[in-house]
Amino acid sequence: MTDKTHFGFQTVEEHEKARKVGEVFHSVARKYDLMNDVMSAGLHRTWKRFAVEISGVKAGDRVLDVAGGSGDLSRLFSRKVGSEGTVVLTDINASMLGVGRDRLMDEGVAVPALQCDAEKLPFPDQHFDCVIVAFGLRNMTHKDRALAEMHRVLKTGGRLLVLEFSQVWKPLAPLYDAYSFKLLPLMGKLLAQDAASYQYLAESIRMHPDQETLKQMMLDAGFGKVDYYNLSAGVVALHKGWKTV
């Protein structure tokens, strides 16, 4: 018997999920930012700025941007940490990482970029002041392992930020479902010539743990003082947890 997991609404072998997710992001990498702007009416930029402000990151800090893809958060954090600090951009997907790395280089932002698996982070214990994963946790096969790794590489007193699509306010759910499963794949087809990948992205949001479940997962991974902020009526939630020991 082999272990099963979900890929959107499909049930697949665990070892297949990473490959399938990789194919999605290889396909959408070049159009990812355009689609984010269209899908969120530009709100994803506001959500990311809010996360940076909530982070408490200051000059000289070390920040790890997990599944950082297009580099938006690495850019924002690099301004916070200044020349004495460090931001490391990581992503498991070479296409997404390449887009982010090239964009940051073109803008003159010096950020190391490393392809790696969030479930096996190649960093020492107690290394970072802040770790953030934005719109990436839901695509990971073993979220518990990834959270444990993020906890491991944080210094005591450091904090984890998880910015992710979540469970929308119930009265809005029918409208949100219509948007997600009808309009979103259509926009993917028209703007990125890829309806299937955006169908998966919509399904992956529905399969992601809700706000309270993710909070408990972070507590189980060893984080303390975990809380979350619902943004845009729960379309997105920002979870924050501290490494207390």
RAVENBEL-V70652 format. One line per field, one symbol per residue. psi: psi as a letter, one per 40 degrees, with the letter a starting at -180 (. if undefined). A space follows every 10 residues. Layout:
psi: ???
This chain:
psi: hiiiaigbei hiideddddd dddddddedd edddddddde fedddddddd dddddehihe ihhhghfebe eddddddddd dadeahhhhi iehddddddd ddddddefhg hhhhhihdeg hfiiifdidh hihhfddeei dgdddddddd ddeiiheiih hhhiiahihd dedddddddd eddddddddd defgdddddd ddddddeiii dddddddddd eeiifhiihh hffediihih iihd.
